Structures are given as C-alpha cells and as structure tokens.
C-alpha cells in the first residue's frame, strides 16, 4: 500500500490556487476562531463535485465566513441557489459580504440563521442536489440523517473534517468528537443507499452519492 509523502500531499492540497475571494473569506473565518474555514483542497473538491453534477440546489450546514460556500457557488450553474444555515448571525454577515464581494447576486444565496436541527426538518425531501456539512461535530449524525433525506437520487453528500486532525485514524484517540466522526464514517461506508469515499484532502472530506 502506497503512502502519500508530505511533500506530495502539500503539492496536491495547493494544486488549485485559491481565488482572492476565498482567501479573504478564509482570513475572516480564521479571525472568528470558531469558524475554521474549509481547506483549499477540500474547497476545490467541493467545486468539482458541484460542477460534475450540475448542482442547482445545494444545502450547506455551517456557513462560517463563506469560504466553502464560495467554492460551491463557483461550481454551480448560474441559476443555482445555495441555501446555507448557521447559528451565528456574525458569521452570516461575513458570508454575505463574501458572496457580494465575489459578485454573486443576492438571489443566488439563501442565508438562514438558526439551529440546523430545527431548520432542516422543514426542508423538502429529495429536493437537493448536494448537501455539505461543516459544523459542530457532535451533531454530524443528526445532520447526516437529514442530509440523506433531502438529497435526490444521484445527489452528493459531503462532510468536512472526517479525518479530524489525524485523530480518526489513530485507534488511541477516543475523545467524544473523534469517536463520533469515526463511527459515523464507518456507518456511512456500510450504508447500502450510498456510494462512499473518504478523500485525504485538507482535514478529510467524506463524499457519497445517494443511490
């Protein structure tokens, strides 16, 4: 089994340059501290996935400062709409600024402030092409349950941080967040309704297609 050397991983991670709009959103997210932006490699992959399936209807759980949303929007067609949910009004103000700064008209995004576990049950089953999850880790299983329900057949589920700072692969790491992500990854891997893969980009991006 081959192993990815650090130099090769770094080269691949930064292979697609991060556009200026994403760089600015990343800086704002890092300033918040609690809104760690998606890595460049994961962001480029999200853009690729959105483009590959022509995603016109996307739900993002965890807006942050808008970095991941910008990557997804960049892969969507011009009539696509990103619905993004976050509990923090401050984060969402920053994200709106990021979307506007990148030239996206307001009708391209629907920004919802609230707890995702309260918002998602009101969303329509099978109405979305892509669901992106990058929020509080303890709630990932609940978000995933809703996400699979909301996806159409052939839709894409994407979860960031699924290697969780290299701890998921370490059997000795048994803290609550790591255990939650490790167990969730295994359950999704074995879910017969999904075609899954765990990509070693950024902090680990789990992706799956709904059968």
N, C-alpha and C positions, 0 to 999 in steps of 0.2 A: 504494500500500500504506500503510495507516494505521500509525502508531506509537503505542504506549501511553505517554502522558506520565507522568513520575514521580509526580505527584500522584494520577493515576487509578490507577496501579499500587499505590501505598500504600493508597489507599482500598479497592481490591479485596482486597488482601492481608489487611487487618484488618477486612473487612466482617463476617465471622463472628467474634464475640468468643470469645476463648479462655477456656474454663471454668477455674475455680480449680484443679482437679486437674491440668490440663495445665500451667498456669502454674507450679505447684510442681514438677512433674516437669522442666519446662524449666530452672528455676533449678538443680536438682540436676545436670542434664546439663551445663549451662554451667560449673558448678563443677568437673566432671571434666576439662573441656578437650578430651579426646579423644572425647567423646560429644556432639558438636554436635546439638542437637535439630532435628527437622523443623520447618520454618517453619509459621506459623499457616495461611497459605493452602493449603499442601500438606496439612497435617493435616486441614483442613476438607474438602478434596477426597477424601482417603482415607476419611473418614467417609461422605461422599456415595456413593462407589463401593461401599463395603461394604453400605450400606443399599440401594442400587439393585439389587444382585444377590442380596440376602438372604444374604450370606456367612456360612455356619455353620462353615466350616473354613478358617482363614487361617494361612499361614506368614509370619513376619516374620524377615528375616535382618538382624541388627543391632538388639539390644534397646535399647541406650543406657540412659537412665534411665527409660524407659517413656512418653515423650511421644507418639510415633507409635502405640504400642500402645493407649494410652488413646483416641486419636482413632478407631482402627479398631474397638475394642470398642464405642465409642459408636454405631457404625453397624450393628453386628451384632445379630441377634436374641438373645433372652435365653438360648437354648440353644447359642449359638455358642461355639466354642473357638478361642482364639488360641494358636498354637504359636510361640514366639519363641526365637531362637538367638543366642547371643553368647559370645565367648571370655572375657569378663571377669566373674568372679563378683561383683565390686564393683558393676558396672553392673546386674547382675541382682538383687542385693539391693535396690538403689534402685528398680528397676522393680517388684519385688514389693510394696514399700512403697507405691508409687504406685497400683498396682492395688487393694490393700487399702484405701488411703485414699479411693479413688473409690467404694468399696462393692462391688467385684466379688468374688464368692466364688472360692476357690482353684480350683475345678473349671472356671472359665472360662478359665484360662490354663495352658499347659504350658511351663515355662521350662527350656530345655536349655542347659547350659554346655558349650561345646566349639567346635571349628573347624567352620564351616558346611560346608566341603568334605568333611569326614569324616562329618557328621551327615546331610546331605541325601541321599546315596546310599541310606540306609536307609529313606527315606520312600517311600510308595506312589504309584505313577504315577496321575495323573488323579484324585487323591483330594481336591484342594483347590480352593476357590472363588476364592481370591485369594492372591497372593504379593507381599509388599512387601520391597523390597531397599533398605537404607540402611546400608551397612557399608563396609569398606575397598575403595577404588576399583579397585585392580589386580585384585581377584578378581571384579569385577562380571561379566565374561564367563562365568566358571565358574558363578556363582550363577544367572545368567540361563538357562544351558543346563539346569540342574536345575529351575529355576522353571517353565519351559515344559513340561517333562516332568511335573511334579507337578500342573499345572493341568488341570482338566476342560475340556471344550469349553464356551465361553461364560464361562470364568473370566477374571479380570483380573490382569494383571501390572503392577506399579507400581515405578518406580525413582526414588529421590530424587537430587538434586544433578546432574541431567543437563544443566544449563547451567553448572555448576561455576564459580561466582563470575564469570560473564560471559565466561569464557575459551573455552568450547566454540565460541561464535560468532565468536571472533577468530582468523582464519587464522594470525596471527603467533604464537599461543600453541601451542607444540609440546612442552611438557613431557609426561612419560610419562602422568601421570594424565589430563590433558586429552585427549591423543591417544586413550587407551583409551576414554574416555567418548564422544568424538566418533565414533570408528569404530564403537563398539557401537551408538550411536543410529542411525547410518546403516544398519547391518546389520539391526537390528530393524525399521526403517522399510521395508526391502525384503523382509522375511520374509513370504512369502505365507500363512503359517499364522497371522498376526496382523493385527488391525485396530488400527493405532497412532495415537497423537497425542502431541505434545510440548507440555505446558502451561507457560506462563510464570508459574507461581506459585512463590513462595519462591525456591529455588535451581534451579528447573526440575524438573518432575515428568513423566517419561515414563510413559504409560499405554497399555496394549494389551489387546484382548480376543482370546482364543485361539479361532480358528475351529473 
